[in-house]
Amino acid sequence: MPTLAMFYGILIRMFKEDHSRHKQPHIHAKYNEYEAVYSLHGELMEGELPSKQHKLVVAWVALHEDELAADWELISAGEPFFKIKPLD
């Protein structure tokens, strides 16, 4: 369960084992009891987060699309991934 970033109580992860379920590159965001799946373009695919946290995740994804795509390739290949800078 590679953790890419954590900010404002939001945990961002990417799972190698989960690629067949959503059929496209994506991240998992967790905030307290809420969980959601987002495309690497910030589109909500499944689940939910509170409005404020949803907006933070979408903004973070927009800032880091290229890094997320690179990590997707690395994790898919079983290679070490890079942590991504959290929101300040």
DRENLO-355193 format. One record per residue: x, y negated, z negated of N, C-alpha, C in turn; residue in three letters. Coordinates in steps of 0.001 Angstrom, whole numbers, padded with zeros to 6 digits, always signed. Atoms other than C-alpha are relative to their C-alpha. Example, Ala and Ser with C-alpha at 12.3 -4.5 7.8 and 13.67 -1.06 7.14 Angstrom:
<rs>
+000890+001190+000000+012300+004500-007800+000900-001200+000000ALA
-000820+001190+000060+013670+001060-007140-000770-001090-000730SER
</rs>
This chain:
<rs>
+000824+001183+000000+000000+000000+000000+000870-001248+000000MET
-000858+001179-000036+002316-002751+001137-000767-001284-000329PRO
+000569+001297+000353+001500-006081-000508+000811-001062+000719THR
-000677+001020-000790+002320-008910+001870+000122-001316-000739LEU
-000010+001285+000706+001421-011861-000347-001034+000018-001119ALA
+000984+000207+001039-000415-012982-003442-000043-001497-000304MET
+000156+001422+000290-001812-016470-004036-001393-000252-000562PHE
+001259+000381+000642-004529-017981-006224-000836+001208-000414TYR
+000693-001203+000449-005409-014526-007543-000436+000930+001111GLY
+000372-000811-001168-005863-013106-004025+001188+000870+000373ILE
-001019-000967-000384-003891-009985-003147-000217+000371+001464LEU
+000085-000317-001430-003158-009437+000575+000833+001245+000259ILE
-000684-001261-000297-002281-005920+001702-000266+000444+001429ARG
+000151-000611-001323-001826-003982+004905+000285+001482-000180MET
-000109-001436+000190-002314-000224+005075+000296+000707+001310PHE
-000306-000804-001183-000689+002094+007583-001085+001046+000231LYS
+000948-001102-000105-003181+004874+006871-001368-000434+000491GLU
+001347+000489-000264-006189+002671+007627-000216-000416+001450ASP
+000090+000506-001371-005528+001920+011321-001142+000626+000785HIS
+001055-000647-000785-008030+004444+012676-001380-000468-000419SER
+001316+000400+000500-010871+003081+010552-000507-001268+000672ARG
+000454+001283-000531-010985-000476+011888+000385-000228+001460HIS
-000362+000009-001423-009385+000119+015315+000681-001273+000501LYS
-000760+001180-000410-007546-003202+015340+000856-000465-001176GLN
-000845+000489+001083-004802-004914+013360-000817-000824-001001PRO
+000787+000668+001029-006128-006197+010038+000738-000011-001335HIS
-000513+000045+001370-005395-007052+006421-001157+000252-000957ILE
+000975-000166+001075-007180-006278+003179+000271-001093-001027HIS
-000115+001039+001019-007837-009109+000731-000829+000418-001207ALA
+000699-000360+001236-008785-008462-002899+000075-001167-000954LYS
+000083+001042+001003-009939-011011-005440-000963+000480-001073TYR
+000793-000587+001089-011169-009684-008786-000726+001240+000510ASN
+000737-001191-000449-013952-007211-007922-000385-000065+001476GLU
+000342+000179-001416-014325-008523-004348+001108+000537+000890TYR
-000960-000470-001004-012661-006932-001331-000548-000299+001389GLU
+000398+000291-001371-012718-007864+002338+001124+000395+000949ALA
-000949-000332-001057-011024-006881+005581-000097-001103+001047VAL
-000075+001072-000985-009885-009573+008034+000881+000418+001165TYR
-000877-000200-001154-008516-009382+011558+001215-000907-000180SER
-001188+000838+000073-005104-010930+012119-000237-001381+000590LEU
+000398+001329-000473-006990-013908+013577-000921-000669-001008HIS
+000799+000590+001060-008921-014521+010344-001481+000306+000045GLY
+001412-000367-000104-012218-012953+011381-000353+001029-001077GLU
+000468-000942+001006-014100-011236+008547-000573+001223+000703LEU
+000434-001234-000644-014573-007608+009573-000898+000838-000902MET
+000722-000854+000940-015957-006009+006427+000154-000571-001403GLU
-000079+000423+001393-016721-006819+002800-000277-001477-000171GLY
+000203+001416+000262-016826-010220+001184+000919-000485-001114GLU
-000694+000717+001059-014939-012706-000936-000867-001213-000334LEU
+000685+001270+000275-016334-015755-002736+000415-001039+001049PRO
-000220+000977-001065-016553-018735-000367+001367-000675-000065SER
-001289+000696+000140-013501-020564-001745+001162+000912+000373LYS
-001078-000939-000285-011263-017482-001573-000015+000418+001472GLN
+000117-000316-001431-012582-016599+001901+000690-001087+000821HIS
-000608+001109-000738-011561-020051+003147+001516-000016-000158LYS
-001449-000056+000221-008117-019687+001564+000640+001103+000842LEU
-000545-001102-000798-007555-016313+003269+000005-000373+001474VAL
+000068+000387-001416-008706-017640+006656+001083-001034+000327VAL
-001047+001009-000221-006370-020651+006316+001385+000638-000017ALA
-001293-000675+000101-003459-018431+005249+000280+000833+001254TRP
-000172-000805-001215-004008-016070+008188+000349-000897+001181VAL
-000269+000919-001115-004075-019017+010616+001450-000482-000016ALA
-001388+000449+000119-000694-020154+009299+001022+001097+000303LEU
-000971-001102-000060+000881-016698+009529-000354+001104+001006HIS
+000416-001025-000982-000646-014906+012557+001185+000758+000586GLU
-001150-000664-000625+002732-014189+014159+000703+000937-000976ASP
-000640-000842+001014+004238-012859+010936-000859+001226-000324GLU
+000899-001127+000256+001171-010692+010326+000092+001026+001128LEU
-000120-000909-001138+001417-009230+013833+001318+000771-000060ALA
-001295-000675+000113+005109-008460+013288-000033+001046-001109ALA
+000104-000971+001092+004385-006780+009945-000879+001175+000392ASP
+000859-001099-000467+001586-004755+011567+000815+001009+000801TRP
-000840-000882-000819+004073-003370+014079+000990+000771-000868GLU
-000971-000656+000881+006657-002621+011391-000666+001073-000858LEU
+000690-000958+000867+004207-000932+009033-000527+001179+000811ILE
+000492-001074-000871+002676+001043+011914+001105+000977+000370SER
-001144-000840-000370+006137+002343+012785+000684+000615-001216ALA
-000602-000544+001211+006891+003218+009169+001273-000722-000419GLY
-001191+000793+000303+009547+000511+008969-000254-000925-001185GLU
+000177+000982+001078+010170-001898+006086-000662-001273+000546PRO
+000716+001200-000405+007956-004980+006232+000578-001218-000712PHE
-000440+001248+000607+008525-008621+005314-001134-000600-000817PHE
+000969+000757+000781+006743-010475+002523-000277-001298+000758LYS
+000389+001223-000682+004873-013514+003813-000271-001074-001058ILE
+000113+001106+000945+004932-016899+002086-001467-000220-000383LYS
+001370+000262+000448+001815-017476-000035-000362-001467+000180PRO
+000411+001404+000019-000225-020659-000045+000524-000641-001274LEU
-000484+000728+001178+001183-023273-002401-001127-000758-000652ASP
</rs>
